[in-house]
Amino acid sequence: MHSIEETFNRISQEGGTALIPFLTVGDPDKETTLEIIQQLEQAGADILELGVPYSDPLADGPVIQRASARALEQLVTVRTCLDVAKQSRENGVQMPFVLFTYYNPVLQMGLDQFFEQAKESGIGGLIIPDVPHEESSELLERADAAGIALLPLVAPTSSERIERILNNGRGFVYCVSSLGVTGERASFHEGVDAFIQDVKSRTSLPVAVGFGISSREQVERFSEFCDGVVVGSAIVRTIESLIPDLMNANRREDALLQIRKFVAELKV
């Protein structure tokens, strides 16, 4: 199992950019997610963001909202997601996992159990977008104790808070490229380049960008000055379009290969 730090160090030495796909765990079901994870690693994914389905995903656009709804119909919980991570490790998957979850599922599970199981499951990083930096001290302390990086999330609107957020940063910095929720976009916030360059000048951590990136051209654009690029909705939409084939035993293998090919083409 590779750590986030090791992964970014390796990619930096190679002169590359980390490809960080996002998928919603349990969409369309747990077993398919396990197979997709293996396909993503084989496609060249460097770090994988595992999304915990949630009924009120404030940061997510319609594509990921639909994926969450489908996963919730399968009764997928945060425990399920951690179990998927653990099973993926047992299946030989080596890339670092970042768990993306809202705070309520963590709270419902209990902080002690959550961090204990997350550590056992091989989770390397954690993003909880609805916990403000100013209220994250307990989470940061528990994450540090478990050896899990609580990743700082910064947006163009973070302004004077950026310095404080970065001071407690772990793993890598997740820069939000666009205002609003996740989703594929043709254009980005007008000052996004200057914003990312400003963040990079203030931290020694790797800087990754996400929210709205959906094509190889956009990955190439941000790869010029970012250490990592997150692609979410475009991958989740691709999975959504292939659900009938993924659920058909005769067409399943071809559908998995289509997902792998889509992600491989994003790798720069």
C-alpha positions in Angstrom: 0.0 0.0 0.0 1.5 3.3 -1.1 1.1 6.5 1.0 -0.1 9.8 -0.4 3.3 11.4 0.3 5.2 8.5 -1.4 2.9 8.8 -4.4 3.3 12.5 -4.9 7.1 12.2 -4.4 7.3 9.5 -7.1 5.2 11.4 -9.6 7.2 14.6 -8.9 10.4 12.8 -9.6 8.9 11.5 -12.9 7.8 15.0 -13.8 4.2 14.0 -14.0 0.8 14.9 -12.5 -1.3 12.7 -10.2 -4.6 11.5 -11.7 -7.1 11.3 -8.9 -10.5 9.7 -9.9 -13.6 10.0 -7.8 -16.3 7.4 -7.6 -19.3 6.8 -5.4 -19.0 3.6 -3.5 -21.9 1.2 -4.1 -22.9 2.7 -7.4 -24.4 0.5 -8.9 -23.5 -2.0 -6.2 -20.7 -3.0 -3.9 -19.3 -5.8 -6.0 -19.1 -3.7 -9.1 -17.4 -0.9 -7.2 -14.7 -3.4 -6.1 -14.1 -4.4 -9.8 -14.1 -0.7 -11.0 -11.5 0.1 -8.4 -9.2 -2.5 -9.8 -9.8 -1.2 -13.3 -9.0 2.4 -12.3 -5.6 1.4 -10.8 -4.8 -0.6 -14.0 -5.8 2.5 -16.0 -3.1 4.5 -14.3 -5.0 6.2 -11.4 -2.5 7.4 -8.8 -4.9 8.1 -5.9 -8.5 7.2 -5.6 -11.2 9.3 -3.9 -13.9 7.1 -2.5 -17.2 8.9 -2.1 -19.5 7.9 0.7 -23.2 8.2 -0.5 -25.2 10.8 1.5 -28.8 11.9 1.3 -28.0 15.7 1.5 -24.7 16.1 -0.4 -24.3 19.9 -0.3 -21.1 20.0 -2.4 -22.3 17.6 -5.1 -24.0 18.3 -8.4 -26.8 16.2 -10.0 -24.5 13.4 -11.4 -23.1 12.5 -8.0 -26.4 13.1 -6.3 -28.0 10.4 -8.5 -25.1 8.1 -7.8 -25.5 8.6 -4.1 -29.2 7.9 -4.4 -28.5 4.6 -6.3 -26.0 3.6 -3.7 -28.3 4.4 -0.8 -30.9 2.2 -2.4 -28.3 -0.6 -2.0 -28.1 0.4 1.8 -24.5 1.5 1.4 -23.2 3.2 4.5 -19.8 4.6 5.6 -19.1 1.1 7.1 -19.7 -0.4 3.6 -17.3 2.1 2.1 -14.6 1.2 4.6 -15.2 -2.4 4.0 -14.8 -1.9 0.2 -11.5 -0.2 0.9 -10.3 -3.1 3.0 -11.4 -5.7 0.5 -9.7 -3.7 -2.3 -6.5 -3.9 -0.3 -7.0 -7.7 0.1 -7.4 -7.8 -3.7 -4.0 -6.2 -4.1 -4.9 -2.6 -4.9 -1.9 -0.4 -3.8 -2.9 3.2 -4.7 -3.8 5.5 -1.8 -7.4 5.9 -0.9 -9.0 9.2 0.1 -12.4 9.0 1.7 -14.8 11.8 0.9 -17.7 12.0 3.3 -19.9 14.4 5.1 -19.7 14.7 8.8 -23.1 13.2 9.8 -22.2 9.6 8.7 -19.0 9.8 10.7 -20.8 11.2 13.7 -23.5 8.5 13.5 -20.8 5.7 13.3 -18.9 7.3 16.2 -15.5 8.9 15.9 -13.6 6.2 17.7 -15.0 3.4 15.6 -14.7 5.4 12.4 -11.0 6.2 12.7 -10.2 2.8 14.0 -11.9 1.1 11.0 -10.6 3.7 8.6 -7.0 3.0 9.7 -7.6 -0.8 9.4 -9.1 -0.3 5.9 -6.1 1.4 4.6 -7.6 4.9 4.2 -4.8 7.4 3.7 -6.7 10.6 3.4 -10.0 12.2 4.5 -12.1 15.0 3.1 -15.1 16.3 5.0 -16.4 19.3 3.2 -19.1 20.4 5.6 -16.8 20.8 8.6 -15.2 24.3 8.6 -11.5 24.6 9.3 -12.3 26.5 12.5 -14.3 23.5 13.8 -11.9 20.7 12.7 -9.5 20.5 15.6 -10.9 17.3 17.1 -11.0 15.6 13.7 -7.5 16.7 12.9 -6.2 15.3 16.2 -8.0 12.0 15.7 -6.9 11.8 12.1 -3.2 12.4 13.0 -3.4 9.7 15.7 -4.7 7.2 13.1 -2.1 8.2 10.5 -4.8 9.6 8.2 -4.3 12.9 6.4 -7.2 15.3 6.9 -6.9 17.1 3.6 -7.4 20.9 3.5 -10.1 22.1 1.0 -9.7 25.6 -0.3 -11.8 27.6 -2.7 -11.5 31.0 -4.5 -13.7 32.4 -1.8 -11.5 31.2 1.1 -9.5 34.5 0.8 -8.1 35.5 4.2 -8.7 32.0 5.6 -6.3 30.3 3.2 -3.3 30.8 5.4 -5.0 29.3 8.5 -6.3 26.4 6.5 -2.9 25.6 5.0 -1.1 25.8 8.3 -2.9 22.7 9.5 -2.8 21.0 6.1 -2.0 17.3 5.7 -1.4 15.1 2.6 -2.2 17.5 -0.2 -4.2 20.6 -0.7 -7.5 20.2 -2.6 -8.2 23.4 -4.6 -11.8 23.9 -5.8 -11.6 25.1 -9.4 -15.1 26.5 -9.6 -17.7 28.1 -7.4 -20.8 26.0 -6.6 -21.2 22.2 -6.6 -19.4 19.5 -8.5 -20.2 18.8 -12.1 -18.7 18.9 -15.6 -17.9 22.4 -16.9 -16.7 24.0 -20.1 -15.1 26.9 -18.2 -13.8 27.7 -14.8 -13.8 30.5 -12.3 -12.1 33.5 -13.9 -9.3 33.8 -11.4 -8.7 30.1 -10.9 -5.1 30.1 -12.2 -4.0 32.9 -10.0 -5.8 31.4 -7.1 -4.0 28.0 -7.5 -0.7 29.8 -7.9 -1.3 31.7 -4.8 -2.1 28.5 -2.8 1.1 26.9 -4.2 3.2 29.8 -3.0 1.9 29.4 0.5 2.5 25.7 1.1 5.0 22.9 0.7 2.2 20.4 0.3 1.3 19.1 -3.2 -1.7 21.0 -4.7 -4.5 19.2 -6.6 -7.4 20.8 -8.3 -10.9 19.4 -8.7 -14.6 20.3 -9.3 -15.6 20.3 -13.0 -12.7 18.7 -14.7 -14.0 16.2 -17.2 -11.7 15.9 -20.2 -8.1 15.1 -21.1 -7.7 18.7 -22.4 -8.8 20.1 -19.1 -6.5 17.7 -17.2 -3.6 18.8 -19.4 -4.5 22.5 -18.8 -4.3 22.1 -15.0 -1.3 19.7 -15.1 0.8 22.6 -16.2 0.9 24.0 -12.7 -0.8 21.5 -10.4 0.6 18.4 -8.7 -2.7 16.5 -9.1 -6.0 16.6 -10.9 -9.3 15.2 -9.6 -11.9 13.9 -12.0 -15.2 13.0 -10.5 -18.6 13.7 -12.3 -17.3 12.6 -15.7 -16.3 9.2 -14.3 -19.5 8.8 -12.3 -21.5 9.8 -15.4 -19.6 7.2 -17.5 -20.5 4.5 -14.9 -24.1 5.6 -14.9 -24.3 5.3 -18.6 -23.0 1.7 -18.4 -25.2 0.4 -15.6 -27.4 -1.7 -17.8 -24.2 -3.4 -19.3 -22.6 -3.7 -15.8 -25.6 -5.5 -14.6 -25.6 -7.9 -17.5 -23.2 -10.9 -17.1 -22.6 -11.1 -20.9 -21.7 -7.4 -21.2 -20.1 -6.7 -17.9 -16.5 -7.2 -18.8 -16.8 -4.9 -21.8 -18.4 -2.2 -19.7 -15.6 -2.4 -17.1 -13.1 -2.1 -20.0 -14.9 1.0 -21.2 -14.5 2.6 -17.8 -10.9 1.7 -17.7 -10.3 3.1 -21.2 -12.1 6.4 -20.3 -9.8 6.9 -17.2 -6.7 5.8 -19.1 -7.3 8.5 -21.6 -7.3 11.1 -18.9 -3.8 10.2 -17.7 -1.1 12.7 -18.8 
